[in-house]
């Protein structure tokens, strides 16, 4: 699994964050073990020197939008299994348009802790606060909120 972000920003939603550790991925092997693949010499050097003991992966608004579109599609399909007429009703029009075309009015809940527009997603300042979802976690706010132990 490659967690690399693109080299340059494209599209309407931010897809790059300066705090993300790029060129780090994971490989699953036949014996059920997992190895870390690091393509950044600086990160390798920091690990060897003992100055780094964790990786930072930032789910940018673009990644969260893709995840939200997928989850919206799955949700509508689950409703459709039990009530196809209801799943095709007006109540799900905005979800269908978001899942199919990426259209949204304001931001979907997956962009929690941000303002109601794209300008809030461009905020690259990270603010560490208690997580409102799970008290034992901390939320790092930036692009967008990410909970960490």
N, C-alpha and C positions, 0 to 999 in steps of 0.2 A: 504494500500500500504506500503510494507516494503522496506525501502531504505538502509537496512544494507548491508555492504560490507562483503566479505568472511573473515574468521579468518586468513587465510594465503594465500600468493600469489601462484597462479597456472597459467599455460599457458604462452604464449609468450608475451601477452600484459599485462601491469600493471593493476591490478584490485583492488588495495588497495591504499589509500592515507591517510597520517597521519593527514591531516586537516579535514577529513570527520567526521561529528558527527554520529557515529554509534549507532545502537539500537534506532533509532527514526523513527516512521512511522505514517501513517494517516489512520483513519477509517471513511468511509462515512456511515451515518445513514439514515434510512428510511425517516426521517423528513428533509432531505437535509442538515443537519448540518455535520460538520467535527470535529473530535476530534484528538488530537495528542497523540500518544502512545509512551512513553519514557521508555526504559528499562535500563537506565543508571542512577544509584543513584547520581553520581557526577553532571550530567547535571541537575537533579531535584533539587539538593541542590543549585547549582548556580542560578537557576531560583528563588527559594525561597529567596535567599540572595540578589537578585536584581543585581547580577554581570553578568547575561546572559540575553540578550533580542533578540537573533537570533540563527538560526541553520545554519551550513555550510554543504552543500551537494556537493561533488565533483564528477562530471561525469568523471570517469577514462577512459583511452583509451579503455579498454575492453567494458565498457558500451556504449561508443560512437561508437565503432565498431559494436556492436549488433544493435544499432539504425541505423547506416549507412547501414548495410545489409538489415534491414527491409525497410528503405526508398528507397534503390535501387530496391528492389523487387516490391514495390508499384509503383515506377516510371516506371519500365519496363511494368508492367501490365496496367498502364494508357496509355502508348504509344501503347500497343497491342490492346487496345479497338478501337483505330482509324486506326491503320495500323499494322496488325499482321506481315506482311512480313518485314517491317522496324524494328519492335521490335526484330525480330530474326536475324537481320543483324549483320555483323561484327562490326558495330559502337557500339554495346552494349555488345560485348563479355567480355570486362574487367568488366563491371558492373555486368553482369550475374555471372561471376566467383567469384566476391567479394560477391554478395548476396547469392549465393549457397554454396560456399566453404570457404569464408573468405580470398581468395587469393588477394593479392594486390602487386603492384610494387610501392615502395615508400609509401607514405601515402595519403589517400583520403582527400579532402578539410575539412572534419569535424575535422581533427587534425590541424587546422590552428594555426599559430604562433609558430610552432615547427620546428625543423630541419627535414631533409628529411629521417630520419632513426629512428629506435626504440630507439636508445640511447637518443634522444631528449625527448622521452616520459618518460624516467626514471628520469628526472630532477624534484626533489621535492621542489626546491626553488620557492617560490611564489613571483611574481613581480607585483605590482599594477600599471597599466598604463591606460591612456585614451583609451576608446574602439574605434577602427577604424570603427566599424559597426554603432554604435549609440552614438553620442557625449555625451548624457546625462548619459551614463553608464560608469562604470570603468571595466576594464578587469583584472582579477587576473590570471596571467600566472603561470603555474606549470604543472599539469597533467590534461588536457590541458587547454587552455584559457576558462575562464568562466566569463560571463558578469553579473555584479550585479548593482542594482540601487545605 
